[in-house]
Amino acid sequence: MPERTVHEHRIDDTHNTAGFPASFGAGWRSRGSGRIDRGIKLTSGSIKILIRNKPLLWFSLLTGCGMAFMFITQYGLHLLGTYPYYAIDFPRWLVLAFAIDLVWVFCLTVLLAGLLLSISSGEDGKPASFRKGLSRTKGYLRPLADWSVIVALLGTIIFVPLNYFGYTRFTLYPVLDQFPFNFILFPEVYSTGPIGGTYAILSAVTSTVVVSGINGVLFILTLFVVPLLVLENKPLFSAVAGSVSLMKKVWGEMIVCFLIFGLVLFGAALSSLLFRIVYGVIAPDRLLFWYPGDAWIAGAVLYMFALSALAFITSTIAGIATLNLYTYAKSGRMPGMP
């Protein structure tokens, strides 16, 4: 009887009721917490790299210029297909939408390649200038262009039904229809816009954000294709297959990194609620008419510029994090470790 008791205690110490070792759950939790810890370290390390190398902010500036191009072209595309003009039919609109997205994706791909080449070619821990890294992309323009066509085609296939059936409106319109955004994004409602009743600015901003979001998701799902193209000179299909293989190794760290970036941007956008709260405290008697005045609108413009700048800087950090994740996936060592 005593021997049976000892034997039962040994089983209880080494197995759970499901028949798995008792260390199974602890090991799983340890691996999970390890991925979270590494993801946080990779993110913070990317921020430190940017702080130490301010010239990399050229990536943010050029990304902002690309976003401005996207907005202007989407604005024109909306006017071409809006009453009372209807200057283009749906097939032409579709071709133009794909062409615009292709230019935007190609710009982002080349900028990302330049950022990766800039950091990876540094000497003594200091990356080369962003201009030098960008100039090195000349030797990879063909595979980058081919990859851009694939991403733009997939992005257009996803965007067109969302836009055609009006789903893009339901995603962002309820947010952009609130102060501090509404008095800037559709001023034609107050007879100050160029073309009354078209909601061109609001539609252009919505389309730009949605298309950029779709492209961003596609880039994340194929995160290591561009690094493999420019850092290892892989053929396109080999780069796609290699990206899938590498992503399996660092999927947890990837989720943590990009979840942090998403939460930062979401928190910054959520701070727009402070405008309505503060306005309701300071001028509650004017809420009925809800025209905040020029000073408040100027503050809203500055807020939108600051929010956009944060998004562009975050995109730079995400690009640096892509290289850090690639380095960790290839070597099994955290960047900066001997």
N, C-alpha and C positions, 0 to 999 in steps of 0.2 A: 504493500500500500504506500509506504513512503517513497519507494522508487517511482511509482506511478505519478505521485504528486510532483516529484522533481522533474520527471519527464514532461508533464503538462506545463510546468512553469517554463521549461526551456522552449517549448513550442510557442507559448505566449510571448516570450521575449523576442523570438526571431521571425514570427509570422503574425499577420493580422487575420481576421476572420475570413477574408476573401482568399486566403492562401498566398498572398504576396509577402515578400520579406518586409519586416517592419521598417527597414531603412529605405524602402521604395518611395514612400511619401516624402520622407525627409530629403532624399536625393532629388526628387522632382522639384520640391520647393527650393532646394539649394540651386538647382540649375536655373529655375525661373527667376529667383532673386539675383543670380549672377548675370543673367541676360539684362535684367533691368538696370543693375549697377553699371554694366559695361555700356549700355545704351546712354545712360546719363553722362558717363565719363566721355564717351565719344562726342556727345553734343557739347559739353562744356569745353572739351579740347578744341572743337571746331570754332567756338566763340573766341577762345584764346588766340588761335591762329589768326583770325580776322583782326583782333585787337592789336596784335604785334605787327600786322602787315596791312596798314591802312590802304595802300594802293589797290588792294583787292576790291575795294569799294567801287572801283570802276565797273566791276561786274554788276553791282547794284544799279549804277547810273545807266549803263547800257540796257539793262533789263527794263528799267523804267522807260527809256526811249522806245524800246520794242513794244511795251504796253501802250504807250501813247500812239504809236503807229496802228496798233490793233484797234484802239478806240476810234481813231479818226476813220479808218476804213469801215469799221462796223457802223459808224454814224452815217457815212455815205451810202452803205449798202441798205441801211434801213430806209433812208429817204428815197432810194431808187425803187423800193418795193412797197411804198406807202401811198395811200390815197392822198391827194388826187392825181398822183403822178403815174405809178405803175409802169415805170420806164423799162423794167425787165420782167420777164416771166420766170416761172419757177426753175426751169433748167438752167437759165443763165444765172439766176441767184445761187443755185447749187454750185455751179462752177466757180463763181466768184467767192463763195464762202470757203470752198476747198482751197482756192489759191491764196486767200488771206491767211488761213490757218497754216498752210504750207510755209509761207514766208515767216510767220511768227515762230513756228516750230524749228525751222532751220536756223533762225537767229538764236533761239535758246540753246539749240544743240551745239552750235559753234561757240557760243559764249561759255557753255559748260565745259566743252573740250579745252578752250583756252584757260579756264580756271584750273582744270586738272593738270594741264601741262605746266602751268605757271608754278603751282605748288610742288609738283613732283620733280621739277628740274632745279629746285633750289639747291644752293651749296651752303655748307656749314649751318644747316638748320634755317636758312633764310631763303624763301622762295624767290624765283626770278620775278621780274616785273610782269604785270598782267599783259602789257603790250607785247612783250617777248613771247609769252605763252600763247597769246592770240595769234601772233604771226606764225607760230609753229603749226597752227591748224591748217595751213595751206596744203600740206601734204596729205590731209585726211578729208578734204572737202567732198570727194566723190562718195566714200562710204557714209559720211555724215548726211549728205544729201539723200542718198538712198534710204537711210533710216528715217529721215524727216518725212519722206513721202509716205512711208508705212504708218508712222505715228499720225500724220495729218489726215490720212485716209480713214484710219480708225476713229480719230477724234471727230471728223465730219460725219461719219456714219452714226456716231452716238449723239452728236449735237443736233443734227437736222430734225429727227423726230421730236426731240425735246422742244425745239424752237417752233416747229410746225404746229404741234398740238398745244402750244402755249404753256408747257411745263416750266420753262425758264422764268416766266412771269410769276408763277406761284412760289418759286424758290426764293427770289430776292425782292420782288416788288413789295411785299408786306414790310420788309425792313427798310428799303430805300424810300418808301412812302412816308417815312417819319423824319422829323427834325433830328439831327442836323443835315440830313441828306436831301430832303424833298425840295427845299427852296433853291437848291443848286442844280439838281439833276433834271428837274423839269420846270424851268422858269417860264415856259410858254403858257402854263396855266395862269400865270399872273400877267400875261400880255407883255412879257419881257424877252421871250424867246424868239429865235429867227423864224420859225415856222410853227404857227399855232396849232395845237391839237395833235401833233405827230408823236409826242413823247420821244423824240429822237435821241436826246442825250441819255435819258433813263434807259431806253432800249439798248443803246450802244454800250453803256456801262454794264448792264446786265449780261449782254452777249459776251462782252470781253471777259468778265469774271467767270462766267460759266465755261467758255471755251478754254480759258487758262486753267480752270480747275480740272477739266477733263484731261487736258494735256499733262497737267501735273500728276494726276493719278496714273496715266499711262507711263510716264517717266519712272514713277516709283515702282510700278509693276515690272518694269524692265530696267532696273536701276543701274546695272553694271554693263549695259551694252555699250554706252559711250566710253567708259574707262577701258573696256577691252578693245575697242576700236582704235583708240589713240595711244594707249599705254602699252599694248601688246601687239598692235597692228594685226588684229584678228580679222578674218573675213566676216561679213555681216552675219551669216547664218551661224557660224561658229561662235560669234559674240553673243548672239541671242541664246544659244544653248548653254554657253558658259555662264551667262548671267543667271539663268535659272538654277544652274548647279551651285553657284556661289551664294545666291540668295537663300537657298535651303540651309546654309551654314549659319547665317546671321539674321534669320527672319525675326527673332525676338528683339535683337538690337535695333533692327530697322523700324519695327513698330514703335519702340520707345522713342527713338530719335524723331520720327515724323509726327508722332503723337504730341511730343513736346512743342514742336513748331506749330502744329495746328492749334494747340491750346493757347499758346502765346497770342497768335493772331485772333483767335476767337475772343479771348479776354480783352484784347485791345478794341475790337469791334464792339464788344458788349459795353465798353465804357461810354459809348455814344448815348446810353440811357441817362447819363448824368446831365446832359443838356436839358432834357425835358424835366428832370427832377429839380434842377437848380432854377430853371425858368419858372416852374410852377411855384417855387418858394418866393422868388423875387418879384414876379409880375403875375400873380394869379388872376388879376382882374382882366388881363389881356388874353387869357387862354381861350375865351369864347371866339375871338376873331383870329387868334393864332397867327399873327404876323410878328415875328420876333424883333424886327428892326435891323438896321444895317450893321450895327456892332456885333450882334449875335450871329448874323450871316457871315461876317468876316471871320469870327471865331470858328464857325463851322467849316469854312474854307481851309483855315489853318489846321483844323483837326483832320480833315480829309487828306491834306498833304502829309501830315505826320503819320497817319495810318498807312498811306501808300508807301512812304519811306521805310516804315517798319517792315512792310511786306517785302520790299525789294532787298532790304538788308537780310531778312530772314531767308530769302532765296539764295543769297550768297553763302550764308552759314550752311544751308542745306546742301549746296554744291560741295563745300569743304567736307561736310559729314559724309557725302557720297564717297569721296576719296578715302576717308578714314575707315569707313565700312568695307570698302574694297580691299584696303591694306590688311585689315583684320581677317577678312574672309580668305585671303590668299595665304597669309603667313601664320595665322593663328595667334598673332601677338598684337597687343594694343599698340596703336601708333605712338611713337616716342619711347617704347620699351626697347632695351638692348636685345 
